[in-house]
Amino acid sequence: MTRFNGNVQWLSERCNGWMVNFAGDVMKQAAEICGPPPCQFAAVTIGSMAKGETTPYSDLEFLFLIENEDSVSYFERLAVTAYFIIGNLRETKLKYMDINELNGDDKWFDDASVSGFKIDGLQRNAGNIPTGNGTQNQKNKFIQTVDGLVKVYEQIFLHPDPEKSKIGDMSAMLSSTVFLYGDSHLHDEFVARTSAIPPLTLRREASVHMLQSDAMKFDYQPDDALTHIKDVKKDFYRFPSIILFDLKILHGVQTSSVWETIDCLTARGILSLSAGGNLRVALSISMFARLSVYCHHSSQDDRITLLAPTQQSKGTPWGFPRKLLIHYFLHCAPLNVSTDSVASDEGRDLDELTLIWTLYHCGDYRDVIVERCRKNERQALSELDGNDDGCRVTD
Protein backbone atom coordinates (compact mmCIF):
# COMPACT_ATOMS: atom_id res chain seq x y z
CA MET A 1 0.00 0.00 0.00
CA THR A 2 2.97 2.35 0.48
CA ARG A 3 3.63 2.54 -3.26
CA PHE A 4 -0.10 2.93 -3.97
CA ASN A 5 -0.37 5.77 -1.43
CA GLY A 6 2.63 7.53 -2.94
CA ASN A 7 1.34 7.20 -6.50
CA VAL A 8 -2.12 8.50 -5.61
CA GLN A 9 -0.68 11.43 -3.66
CA TRP A 10 1.63 12.29 -6.60
CA LEU A 11 -1.27 12.20 -9.03
CA SER A 12 -3.62 14.06 -6.68
CA GLU A 13 -1.18 16.91 -6.03
CA ARG A 14 -0.43 17.38 -9.71
CA CYS A 15 -4.06 17.20 -10.70
CA ASN A 16 -4.94 19.83 -8.11
CA GLY A 17 -2.06 21.99 -9.28
CA TRP A 18 -3.23 21.79 -12.88
CA MET A 19 -6.75 22.75 -11.88
CA VAL A 20 -5.51 25.71 -9.82
CA ASN A 21 -3.42 26.94 -12.76
CA PHE A 22 -6.35 26.52 -15.15
CA ALA A 23 -8.71 28.43 -12.86
CA GLY A 24 -6.08 31.17 -12.58
CA ASP A 25 -5.90 31.37 -16.38
CA VAL A 26 -9.70 31.80 -16.51
CA MET A 27 -9.45 34.73 -14.09
CA LYS A 28 -6.65 36.27 -16.12
CA GLN A 29 -8.67 35.98 -19.33
CA ALA A 30 -11.74 37.49 -17.64
CA ALA A 31 -9.63 40.45 -16.41
CA GLU A 32 -8.29 41.02 -19.93
CA ILE A 33 -11.86 41.16 -21.26
CA CYS A 34 -13.11 43.53 -18.53
CA GLY A 35 -10.11 45.85 -18.75
CA PRO A 36 -7.72 47.12 -16.08
CA PRO A 37 -9.18 46.76 -12.56
CA PRO A 38 -9.77 49.96 -10.58
CA CYS A 39 -7.79 48.60 -7.63
CA GLN A 40 -5.68 45.64 -6.59
CA PHE A 41 -7.53 42.37 -6.08
CA ALA A 42 -6.95 38.67 -5.49
CA ALA A 43 -9.01 35.81 -6.88
CA VAL A 44 -8.96 33.10 -4.21
CA THR A 45 -10.35 29.58 -4.39
CA ILE A 46 -12.16 27.81 -1.55
CA GLY A 47 -13.64 24.31 -1.31
CA SER A 48 -11.99 21.14 -2.62
CA MET A 49 -9.42 23.00 -4.72
CA ALA A 50 -8.22 24.89 -1.64
CA LYS A 51 -7.97 21.63 0.33
CA GLY A 52 -5.87 20.02 -2.41
CA GLU A 53 -8.55 17.49 -3.33
CA THR A 54 -9.58 18.56 -6.84
CA THR A 55 -10.20 15.92 -9.47
CA PRO A 56 -11.21 16.43 -13.10
CA TYR A 57 -14.82 17.65 -13.38
CA SER A 58 -14.73 19.28 -9.93
CA ASP A 59 -16.68 22.48 -9.23
CA LEU A 60 -14.95 25.83 -8.82
CA GLU A 61 -15.70 27.84 -5.68
CA PHE A 62 -13.94 31.18 -5.37
CA LEU A 63 -14.06 34.74 -4.03
CA PHE A 64 -12.55 38.16 -4.69
CA LEU A 65 -10.50 40.06 -2.12
CA ILE A 66 -10.46 43.69 -3.24
CA GLU A 67 -8.53 46.75 -2.11
CA ASN A 68 -11.38 49.26 -2.39
CA GLU A 69 -15.02 48.51 -1.53
CA ASP A 70 -16.17 51.29 -3.89
CA SER A 71 -15.08 49.13 -6.85
CA VAL A 72 -17.61 46.31 -6.35
CA SER A 73 -19.41 46.93 -9.68
CA TYR A 74 -16.26 46.16 -11.67
CA PHE A 75 -15.75 42.89 -9.82
CA GLU A 76 -19.38 41.92 -10.39
CA ARG A 77 -18.66 42.16 -14.12
CA LEU A 78 -15.40 40.30 -13.67
CA ALA A 79 -17.16 37.48 -11.83
CA VAL A 80 -19.94 37.17 -14.43
CA THR A 81 -17.35 37.18 -17.22
CA ALA A 82 -15.55 34.30 -15.51
CA TYR A 83 -18.88 32.44 -15.21
CA PHE A 84 -19.47 32.98 -18.93
CA ILE A 85 -16.02 31.65 -19.88
CA ILE A 86 -16.47 28.59 -17.68
CA GLY A 87 -20.01 28.02 -18.97
CA ASN A 88 -18.72 27.98 -22.54
CA LEU A 89 -16.47 25.04 -21.75
CA ARG A 90 -19.72 23.05 -22.27
CA GLU A 91 -19.45 21.20 -18.97
CA THR A 92 -22.13 23.21 -17.13
CA LYS A 93 -25.59 21.68 -17.13
CA LEU A 94 -28.41 24.18 -17.43
CA LYS A 95 -29.93 23.01 -14.15
CA TYR A 96 -26.98 24.60 -12.33
CA MET A 97 -28.08 28.02 -13.63
CA ASP A 98 -31.40 27.75 -11.74
CA ILE A 99 -33.63 28.74 -14.68
CA ASN A 100 -37.20 28.22 -13.46
CA GLU A 101 -38.63 27.60 -16.92
CA LEU A 102 -36.28 24.67 -17.43
CA ASN A 103 -36.94 22.98 -14.07
CA GLY A 104 -39.63 20.51 -13.10
CA ASP A 105 -40.87 17.19 -14.42
CA ASP A 106 -42.43 18.72 -17.53
CA LYS A 107 -39.20 20.22 -18.89
CA TRP A 108 -39.23 20.18 -22.66
CA PHE A 109 -35.51 19.82 -23.38
CA ASP A 110 -32.81 17.18 -23.03
CA ASP A 111 -29.70 18.65 -21.45
CA ALA A 112 -26.90 16.72 -23.11
CA SER A 113 -24.07 18.63 -21.43
CA VAL A 114 -21.69 16.62 -19.31
CA SER A 115 -21.40 17.61 -15.66
CA GLY A 116 -17.83 18.86 -15.38
CA PHE A 117 -15.73 21.89 -14.54
CA LYS A 118 -18.20 24.62 -13.60
CA ILE A 119 -18.83 27.30 -11.01
CA ASP A 120 -20.47 26.21 -7.77
CA GLY A 121 -23.79 27.33 -9.23
CA LEU A 122 -26.70 29.72 -8.90
CA GLN A 123 -28.94 27.19 -7.21
CA ARG A 124 -30.34 28.07 -3.80
CA ASN A 125 -28.19 25.48 -2.04
CA ALA A 126 -25.01 26.61 -3.78
CA GLY A 127 -23.46 29.98 -4.48
CA ASN A 128 -19.91 29.88 -3.11
CA ILE A 129 -18.89 32.33 -5.83
CA PRO A 130 -18.28 36.12 -5.73
CA THR A 131 -21.81 37.27 -6.58
CA GLY A 132 -23.58 34.59 -4.52
CA ASN A 133 -26.42 32.38 -5.66
CA GLY A 134 -28.77 35.12 -6.82
CA THR A 135 -30.67 35.61 -3.56
CA GLN A 136 -30.60 39.03 -1.96
CA ASN A 137 -28.98 37.90 1.29
CA GLN A 138 -26.03 36.42 -0.62
CA LYS A 139 -25.53 39.24 -3.11
CA ASN A 140 -21.79 39.88 -3.52
CA LYS A 141 -21.13 37.90 -0.34
CA PHE A 142 -17.68 36.99 -1.61
CA ILE A 143 -16.60 40.33 -3.03
CA GLN A 144 -14.97 41.80 0.06
CA THR A 145 -12.04 43.85 1.24
CA VAL A 146 -9.59 42.04 3.49
CA ASP A 147 -10.92 44.03 6.46
CA GLY A 148 -14.51 43.20 5.57
CA LEU A 149 -13.98 39.45 5.14
CA VAL A 150 -11.82 39.22 8.26
CA LYS A 151 -14.62 40.86 10.27
CA VAL A 152 -17.16 38.40 8.85
CA TYR A 153 -14.82 35.50 9.65
CA GLU A 154 -14.09 36.75 13.17
CA GLN A 155 -17.77 37.24 14.02
CA ILE A 156 -18.69 33.72 12.95
CA PHE A 157 -15.52 32.15 14.37
CA LEU A 158 -15.88 33.67 17.84
CA HIS A 159 -19.69 33.41 18.02
CA PRO A 160 -20.57 30.13 16.29
CA ASP A 161 -24.16 29.15 15.66
CA PRO A 162 -24.57 25.70 17.31
CA GLU A 163 -26.46 24.17 14.40
CA LYS A 164 -24.63 25.81 11.48
CA SER A 165 -21.21 25.12 12.98
CA LYS A 166 -22.09 21.43 13.36
CA ILE A 167 -22.26 21.08 9.58
CA GLY A 168 -19.49 23.58 8.87
CA ASP A 169 -20.07 27.32 8.90
CA MET A 170 -18.46 30.06 6.83
CA SER A 171 -15.39 30.27 9.07
CA ALA A 172 -14.73 26.59 8.38
CA MET A 173 -15.04 27.22 4.64
CA LEU A 174 -12.59 30.13 4.83
CA SER A 175 -10.05 28.14 6.83
CA SER A 176 -8.70 26.70 3.54
CA THR A 177 -7.95 29.13 0.71
CA VAL A 178 -5.54 29.14 -2.23
CA PHE A 179 -4.47 32.12 -4.33
CA LEU A 180 -5.48 31.99 -8.03
CA TYR A 181 -4.74 35.32 -9.69
CA GLY A 182 -4.06 39.00 -8.94
CA ASP A 183 -2.22 40.45 -5.95
CA SER A 184 -1.10 37.60 -3.69
CA HIS A 185 -0.35 40.02 -0.83
CA LEU A 186 -4.07 40.50 -0.21
CA HIS A 187 -4.51 36.76 0.23
CA ASP A 188 -1.42 36.52 2.44
CA GLU A 189 -2.79 39.29 4.67
CA PHE A 190 -6.17 37.57 4.99
CA VAL A 191 -4.58 34.24 5.96
CA ALA A 192 -2.24 35.87 8.49
CA ARG A 193 -5.02 37.85 10.18
CA THR A 194 -7.53 35.00 10.41
CA SER A 195 -4.88 32.57 11.63
CA ALA A 196 -4.02 34.94 14.48
CA ILE A 197 -7.54 34.85 15.94
CA PRO A 198 -7.41 32.51 18.98
CA PRO A 199 -10.24 29.97 19.32
CA LEU A 200 -12.41 30.54 22.37
CA THR A 201 -14.21 27.80 24.28
CA LEU A 202 -17.39 28.16 22.21
CA ARG A 203 -15.46 27.64 18.97
CA ARG A 204 -13.59 24.62 20.27
CA GLU A 205 -16.86 23.10 21.46
CA ALA A 206 -18.42 23.78 18.06
CA SER A 207 -15.47 22.14 16.32
CA VAL A 208 -15.69 19.12 18.61
CA HIS A 209 -19.40 18.73 17.86
CA MET A 210 -18.74 19.00 14.13
CA LEU A 211 -16.13 16.25 14.38
CA GLN A 212 -18.47 14.03 16.39
CA SER A 213 -21.39 14.60 14.04
CA ASP A 214 -19.39 13.93 10.88
CA ALA A 215 -17.78 10.76 12.24
CA MET A 216 -21.17 9.23 13.03
CA LYS A 217 -22.62 9.76 9.54
CA PHE A 218 -20.91 6.74 8.01
CA ASP A 219 -21.45 3.02 8.48
CA TYR A 220 -18.91 0.59 7.06
CA GLN A 221 -20.40 -2.61 8.41
CA PRO A 222 -20.99 -5.12 5.59
CA ASP A 223 -24.68 -5.64 4.85
CA ASP A 224 -27.10 -6.11 1.95
CA ALA A 225 -26.82 -2.41 1.07
CA LEU A 226 -23.39 -3.07 -0.40
CA THR A 227 -25.04 -4.70 -3.40
CA HIS A 228 -26.79 -1.43 -4.30
CA ILE A 229 -25.52 1.34 -6.52
CA LYS A 230 -23.46 3.72 -4.39
CA ASP A 231 -22.27 7.31 -4.66
CA VAL A 232 -18.48 7.49 -4.61
CA LYS A 233 -18.44 11.07 -3.30
CA LYS A 234 -21.06 10.80 -0.56
CA ASP A 235 -20.42 7.22 0.56
CA PHE A 236 -16.62 7.01 0.31
CA TYR A 237 -14.71 10.11 -0.73
CA ARG A 238 -16.08 12.44 1.92
CA PHE A 239 -15.35 10.32 5.00
CA PRO A 240 -11.53 10.63 5.34
CA SER A 241 -11.65 14.10 3.79
CA ILE A 242 -14.21 15.40 6.29
CA ILE A 243 -12.49 13.84 9.32
CA LEU A 244 -9.17 15.42 8.33
CA PHE A 245 -10.84 18.75 7.64
CA ASP A 246 -12.53 18.70 11.06
CA LEU A 247 -9.28 17.84 12.84
CA LYS A 248 -7.49 20.61 10.95
CA ILE A 249 -10.05 23.17 12.09
CA LEU A 250 -10.15 21.89 15.66
CA HIS A 251 -6.38 22.18 16.07
CA GLY A 252 -5.78 25.27 13.94
CA VAL A 253 -3.48 23.46 11.54
CA GLN A 254 -2.26 25.61 8.63
CA THR A 255 -1.76 23.29 5.66
CA SER A 256 -2.49 23.55 1.94
CA SER A 257 -3.51 19.93 1.31
CA VAL A 258 -5.02 16.93 3.08
CA TRP A 259 -1.72 15.10 2.71
CA GLU A 260 0.11 17.84 4.61
CA THR A 261 -2.66 17.78 7.21
CA ILE A 262 -2.01 14.09 7.96
CA ASP A 263 1.74 14.73 8.26
CA CYS A 264 1.22 17.73 10.55
CA LEU A 265 -1.32 16.03 12.82
CA THR A 266 0.93 12.98 13.15
CA ALA A 267 4.05 15.06 13.82
CA ARG A 268 2.23 16.95 16.58
CA GLY A 269 1.03 13.71 18.19
CA ILE A 270 -2.63 14.52 17.59
CA LEU A 271 -2.89 11.43 15.40
CA SER A 272 -1.10 8.26 16.38
CA LEU A 273 1.08 6.65 13.71
CA SER A 274 -1.59 3.97 13.37
CA ALA A 275 -4.37 6.50 12.95
CA GLY A 276 -2.35 8.56 10.48
CA GLY A 277 -1.64 5.44 8.47
CA ASN A 278 -5.30 4.41 8.47
CA LEU A 279 -6.41 7.83 7.27
CA ARG A 280 -3.73 8.02 4.59
CA VAL A 281 -4.76 4.67 3.12
CA ALA A 282 -8.46 5.56 3.29
CA LEU A 283 -7.80 8.92 1.66
CA SER A 284 -5.67 7.39 -1.10
CA ILE A 285 -8.31 4.79 -1.94
CA SER A 286 -11.15 7.32 -1.92
CA MET A 287 -9.12 9.72 -4.10
CA PHE A 288 -8.32 6.93 -6.53
CA ALA A 289 -11.96 5.85 -6.64
CA ARG A 290 -13.31 9.33 -7.32
CA LEU A 291 -10.70 10.01 -10.00
CA SER A 292 -11.39 6.65 -11.66
CA VAL A 293 -15.18 7.06 -11.57
CA TYR A 294 -15.12 10.52 -13.15
CA CYS A 295 -12.67 9.42 -15.84
CA HIS A 296 -14.76 6.30 -16.49
CA HIS A 297 -17.90 8.37 -17.05
CA SER A 298 -16.09 11.38 -18.57
CA SER A 299 -18.21 13.60 -16.32
CA GLN A 300 -19.09 14.26 -12.68
CA ASP A 301 -21.02 11.01 -12.40
CA ASP A 302 -20.61 9.35 -8.99
CA ARG A 303 -22.27 5.97 -9.62
CA ILE A 304 -20.30 2.92 -8.52
CA THR A 305 -21.06 -0.74 -7.81
CA LEU A 306 -19.72 -2.85 -4.94
CA LEU A 307 -19.31 -6.61 -4.58
CA ALA A 308 -19.88 -7.03 -8.31
CA PRO A 309 -17.54 -7.63 -11.26
CA THR A 310 -15.72 -4.47 -12.32
CA GLN A 311 -17.63 -2.72 -15.09
CA GLN A 312 -15.60 -1.38 -18.01
CA SER A 313 -18.22 -0.34 -20.56
CA LYS A 314 -19.36 3.27 -20.83
CA GLY A 315 -22.75 4.10 -19.36
CA THR A 316 -22.50 1.50 -16.59
CA PRO A 317 -21.41 2.25 -13.02
CA TRP A 318 -17.71 1.88 -12.27
CA GLY A 319 -16.94 -1.24 -10.25
CA PHE A 320 -14.89 -0.72 -7.09
CA PRO A 321 -11.92 -3.17 -7.23
CA ARG A 322 -12.58 -5.70 -4.49
CA LYS A 323 -9.08 -5.64 -2.99
CA LEU A 324 -9.21 -1.88 -2.63
CA LEU A 325 -12.75 -2.03 -1.27
CA ILE A 326 -11.66 -4.47 1.45
CA HIS A 327 -8.66 -2.30 2.31
CA TYR A 328 -10.91 0.75 2.53
CA PHE A 329 -13.28 -1.00 4.94
CA LEU A 330 -10.40 -2.30 7.04
CA HIS A 331 -8.91 1.16 7.46
CA CYS A 332 -12.18 3.04 7.99
CA ALA A 333 -14.04 0.57 10.19
CA PRO A 334 -11.84 1.09 13.29
CA LEU A 335 -12.82 4.76 13.53
CA ASN A 336 -16.44 4.08 12.72
CA VAL A 337 -16.80 1.13 15.09
CA SER A 338 -14.96 2.69 18.00
CA THR A 339 -17.05 5.86 17.91
CA ASP A 340 -20.25 3.85 17.60
CA SER A 341 -19.32 1.58 20.52
CA VAL A 342 -18.85 4.59 22.79
CA ALA A 343 -22.08 6.23 21.63
CA SER A 344 -24.28 3.16 22.00
CA ASP A 345 -22.82 1.59 25.14
CA GLU A 346 -25.96 0.57 27.04
CA GLY A 347 -27.58 3.94 26.50
CA ARG A 348 -24.72 5.78 28.15
CA ASP A 349 -24.47 9.45 27.24
CA LEU A 350 -21.91 10.22 24.57
CA ASP A 351 -18.79 11.19 26.47
CA GLU A 352 -17.02 14.02 24.70
CA LEU A 353 -13.48 13.42 25.88
CA THR A 354 -13.54 9.67 25.29
CA LEU A 355 -15.02 10.07 21.82
CA ILE A 356 -12.53 12.71 20.75
CA TRP A 357 -9.67 10.69 22.19
CA THR A 358 -10.91 7.74 20.15
CA LEU A 359 -11.11 9.85 17.01
CA TYR A 360 -7.54 11.01 17.45
CA HIS A 361 -6.38 7.43 17.78
CA CYS A 362 -8.73 5.68 15.38
CA GLY A 363 -7.87 2.04 15.02
CA ASP A 364 -6.02 1.75 18.34
CA TYR A 365 -8.60 -0.50 20.00
CA ARG A 366 -6.42 -1.49 22.94
CA ASP A 367 -5.72 2.15 23.80
CA VAL A 368 -9.41 2.97 23.49
CA ILE A 369 -10.27 0.29 26.02
CA VAL A 370 -7.50 1.48 28.35
CA GLU A 371 -8.84 5.03 28.14
CA ARG A 372 -12.31 3.82 29.01
CA CYS A 373 -10.71 1.93 31.89
CA ARG A 374 -9.86 5.25 33.48
CA LYS A 375 -13.54 6.19 33.51
CA ASN A 376 -14.94 2.89 34.70
CA GLU A 377 -12.14 0.61 35.81
CA ARG A 378 -14.22 -2.39 36.75
CA GLN A 379 -16.20 -2.53 33.52
CA ALA A 380 -13.18 -1.84 31.30
CA LEU A 381 -11.03 -4.51 33.01
CA SER A 382 -13.85 -6.97 32.53
CA GLU A 383 -13.85 -6.21 28.82
CA LEU A 384 -10.09 -6.69 28.59
CA ASP A 385 -10.23 -10.03 30.42
CA GLY A 386 -13.35 -11.46 28.87
CA ASN A 387 -13.55 -10.05 25.35
CA ASP A 388 -10.81 -11.58 23.21
CA ASP A 389 -12.23 -10.04 20.05
CA GLY A 390 -11.47 -6.53 21.27
CA CYS A 391 -7.80 -7.37 21.78
CA ARG A 392 -7.24 -9.50 18.71
CA VAL A 393 -7.74 -6.48 16.48
CA THR A 394 -4.40 -4.98 17.46
CA ASP A 395 -2.37 -8.20 17.83
SULGIKA-V426217 format. One line per field, one symbol per residue. phi: phi as a letter, one per 40 degrees, with the letter a starting at -180 (. if undefined). Layout:
BEGIN
phi=???
END
This chain:
BEGIN
phi=.cccdccccdccccccccccccccccccccccccgdccacabcbcbgccccgbcbdgccbbaabcbcbccbdccccccccccdccccccgbbcccccfcdcbcgccccbbcccccbcacdhbcccbhcbdcgchcccbdfdbbbcddcccccdcccccbccdccccbhcccccccbbbcbahcccccdccccccccccccdccccccccccccccccbbbcdaccccccbbccccbcccccccccccccdbgcbbbacccccccccccgcbcdccccdcccccccccccccccccccfacbccbbbfadccbccgbccccdcccccdcccccddcccccccccbcfgcccccccccdcccbdgccccccccccccadccccccccbbcdcccdbc
END
